[in-house]
């Protein structure tokens, strides 16, 4: 799939796969100088890039596992969604959940992006739903051994 991409800032680095079978591409910070972020500080990292996604696709922005586990740097909103009709700059919404200040350097890989197809749905409101083996069992219901709790 080909996707149109525009550099809004001449210093922007195009996203790139790090390995041959990687599902997501790394996104780089487009900064003029380092950005120091304090513990529990929310911040936005510009990428200097804008995209024209094909209709029926979305771009998902995800945390980089290394930054998350080593430094507590992750996304504020879990997974960001960029809709196909958005044409503005991609900014990555992040938070420092670590205990130490962290420095985002210009050009640093800060997140990952993945483009996925989706289906547009229409609701079919009904009075009842078909039965299933699980029924209305909620959190933990498929791994809970009822006989073990009766002792």
Secondary structure by P-SEA (a helix, b strand, c coil): cbbbbbcccccccccccccccccbbbbbbbccbbbbbcccbbbbbbccccccccccbbbbbbccaaaaaaccccccccbbbbcccccccbbbbbbccccbbbbbccccccbbbbbbbbbbbbbbcccbbbbcccccccccccccccccccc
